[in-house]
Amino acid sequence: MGGNGRVGMRWGDVLLASIAAVSWALVGMAGTAALGLHLLGADAAGSLRSMTAALVVLAVGGSVTPTGNVSAFGLEGAAARTAVDIAPLGVGLVGALLLGFFFLRSLRSAGREIPGTELAVRAVSVLVLFLVTLGGLAWAGHDVITIDGAGLGLDRVPGNDLPGGIADRLPGELGGLLPDRISDLVDAKATVGFSVDTGTSLVSGAAWAAGVLAIALLASRGTPLPRGWDAVHRVLRPASSALVAVLVMAVAAGLAAAGYAAAGDERPGRVLGAALLGAPNGVWLALPLGLFVPWQGRATGALVEVLPSPVDALLSGGDERPLSVGRLAELDGRVWLLVVAVLVMMLYAGVLAAVRTPREDLSRPGYAGQCAVALGTVTGLGLPLLVWWAGVSADASVSVLGFDAIGAGLVLSGNVPLALLLGVGWGAAAGAAGALLACAAGAEGSRAARLALPDGEGDRTYPDLAYVPGPYRPSPSYRPGGAADGTNPYLRPVREVGDAGRVGPGTPGRAGAAAPPSPEEGPPPPGVPGRGRK
């Protein structure tokens, strides 16, 4: 048993907590992916089970490679060359929230501190179990659809003749050529499928899960940490929790906007399905853009239609073009409202961080500086992650006999180094402004967690108190129990009875009788019988 009264680490509890965290996370991700695909109507084109597994792998940073092969007219080499690098962040966000919640829940019983060894063991057990499960999804996340020419009924065309005398009406030698080639179409086969790159997916999945656990530990204000991490409790955790809360709130607002748009759309299922899978992609791309992080992008083919206006007009074309608020505002002046919304969101994060950060003995400028450094550090690390996660790379082309019949592509990438610098600057400004507003309202540190307070201030919980059974706790006595100062009337000597009927001091009399007090003694204490009446 440790110094804080805890029993040593139980391996059974560690295993059960890891199973619960990983299971709930994967169930939530799979359910979100399956529902989104069904609303989009993708289950009509292939196996929903395989597509769901592949989408979960993509959500944790894995790699899915669509493949295809077309063989027609006796010629080989027509292949689909496709590369997809886009994470459905809606699926990933659900998994991250569930994985972090159940992992942190298993640490709440540790008290104020948790040994570093136990924390590492619990985190590693979650990672190992998550990778084992992810490997199973990588194995299941593949599917192949084969289109057979014979299945199209071409083998039932009699004598290779076209129906209705079509061959006689075609010009030149084309009419005689087509009937001779119909038999070749019977042997035409097309296979279109996708497979998961297991090695790359496992590495990316391990990095994703480790990042989720780290962010969860940094943003959870009520979860214990090892000894010596008091600065994290006081400074970094309030800012981290504020930024994470604002990012999740922004995604919720995006989902609400999608629901409003779906209500007036002819196909609401497709709108809701796209929002369920990709709302964080759009929201977390807009946030860095509103903070003036520059992007580069291009869009071709059918993928141009998935972009909102005026982004589609700016990126349509084959060449890569810069994407910024200024260039978008040239096409639609309402884009500046995005900057206003993002700045208000950052200011809210600053105020939220300030009310969660204890002020202690700092002056107002010193407190504002501390909040600015904390939120600037956290935003400087978080904004590049958003830029990286929201990046998109999807290119596809089907080449038949050297001719690109179908082409579509979408590439979006942000400037990560500049996102780091802008994140530090905007976060520091929002942290200082939020702290000054909280101080002006007298709310600084009003929502500080007990772990962020010094020892003895707010860290005494109900189980730590010396509990006395009963609906109330006995109040302390009002005076000393001894008779040295003469304040206990029951321990005074009995006084003689005088002419006025008073019992004087030193006079033997009835045991336990107490003389009434003189006027200069003041009012009698409560609870003494026979006193306090005229």
Helices and strands as residue ranges (DSSP letters): H 11-40, G 42-44, H 48-59, E 64-72, E 75-85, H 89-105, G 108-110, H 116-140, E 143-148, G 150-152, G 154-156, G 158-160, G 163-165, H 166-169, H 174-186, E 189-196, H 198-219, H 230-231, I 232-236, H 237-263, H 268-290, E 295-300, G 301-306, H 311-315, E 317-323, H 325-331, G 333-335, H 336-355, H 364-389, E 392-400, E 403-414, H 416-441, G 450-452, G 462-464, G 489-491, E 495-497, E 503-506, G 519-521
